[in-house]
Amino acid sequence: MRYSFIAELAAPGREVPVRACDPESNPVWLFASIGEYPVYDDVVYEAMIKDERRMNRYVEAVRRYAPGRTVLDIGTGKDAVWALAAARAGARHVWAVEVIPKSAQIARETIEEAGFADRITVIEGLSTEIELPEPVDVCVSEIIGTLGGSEGAGSVLRDARKRLVKPGGVFIPHRSVTTAVALDLGSANGGRPLGFPPFVFRYVEEVFASVGRPFDLRVVLEGLQDSPAVRDRSYLSDPVEVEPLEFNGDLDPEGIDAAELMFTREGNFSGLALAMRLWVAEGDEPIDSLVQPSSWTPVYAPLSVEGLPVRPGDRFEFDFTTTLSDDGVHPDYALTGELHRAGGPVVPLSWSSTHHGDGFRATPFYRSLFPGPGGP
Ligand SMILES: C[S@@+](CC[C@H](N)C(=O)[O-])C[C@H]1O[C@@H](n2cnc3c(N)ncnc32)[C@H](O)[C@@H]1O
């Protein structure tokens, strides 16, 4: 067992112990779910640009809808990729909005260098706080989270629909859902507990700093998407869909979805992988972050540290609740369910993950990840 320390808001003597792991010897390891915080850096933007499936789907959709139209790009990022794709495809004018000042500044320079400064206007700020001279024909954004709605796509795009986009205007992406699959994580890592590789610590620190204190941050599982062998050992059920977000239809960022996972394999049920499917344009095949390597990674919802033995035919029934946090944009998630096993008593299981709630080391999983001075 290895522990290291991460600084708590750079205050000497207030370091937080954290479980470290070596990705070389652990096929599955943890990263922080960072897209819902303003902690984007060059490495993160580059990972998105290198995601060919994501890039191709978006550029195809932009080429389909942008020619001759006015376009709003929400969250253009430092590379202004969709704004530039729209201008190159012949958009009449593009408004590119970005909340991170440094990213907005670099986007402005990139657009000038590409010779599109007359057709793309960069606006620094939150899309929910800006005004446009006139509503646009098309809104493009990629603020889809590790869970479909976790970066605030539901409330941000509902606001854009009300104030910034013409009635009947087109939204890219078209829709997203969150997916859930039952996991046996012990078998993937030979029983070793999960941890963060040291190069992830600075992202954990930045998420803590953006919230103002340590808390039980959402974590994602690296290593599942890339290896069919690891997935086959880890996934115990077929996936189900929750949190549907219809960007071109009735868009409700909050709700309760009832779902049931049927176990298809024998194993030790430790929790769920929660991921997303994204239909960039109507009629597209979805991008599926449970099974395709991508810049989105499945969130881990731990339900049992020791794991619960399950067999084919057993089932996990649950309610998945999405509620907007008090910032009005980013959802808090909660899941309550019952494990039904042949011949055994019903086992109640639950998980919750707030955007910036104040619980720290509140469950056995987080006490193992961030052990106190005396150990977990
Ligand atoms: C996942 S990145 C996407 C960047 C780029 N569009 C791309 O797809 O490569 C999301 C970006 O949106 C920005 N963002 C998120 N919500 C926003 C909002 N409501 N208004 C403006 N910018 C936002 C973030 O700061 C971040 O730069």
The ligand as a Gaussian input file, in Angstrom:
#p B3LYP/6-31G(d) Opt

LIG

0 1
 C      -14.837000      20.348000     -22.922000
 S      -14.125000      21.921000     -23.271000
 C      -14.388000      22.054000     -25.020000
 C      -13.437000      22.988000     -25.733000
 C      -13.637000      23.018000     -27.258000
 N      -14.933000      23.530000     -27.617000
 C      -13.493000      21.622000     -27.805000
 O      -14.524000      20.980000     -28.006000
 O      -12.354000      21.175000     -27.991000
 C      -15.373000      22.965000     -22.602000
 C      -14.990000      24.440000     -22.613000
 O      -16.177000      25.173000     -22.345000
 C      -15.922000      26.202000     -21.403000
 N      -17.257000      26.463000     -20.813000
 C      -18.018000      25.587000     -20.125000
 N      -19.231000      26.119000     -19.857000
 C      -19.235000      27.363000     -20.398000
 C      -20.210000      28.408000     -20.460000
 N      -21.433000      28.259000     -19.921000
 N      -19.864000      29.568000     -21.066000
 C      -18.631000      29.731000     -21.612000
 N      -17.663000      28.774000     -21.582000
 C      -17.967000      27.595000     -20.995000
 C      -14.847000      25.617000     -20.521000
 O      -14.111000      26.618000     -19.867000
 C      -14.002000      24.849000     -21.549000
 O      -13.014000      25.678000     -22.127000

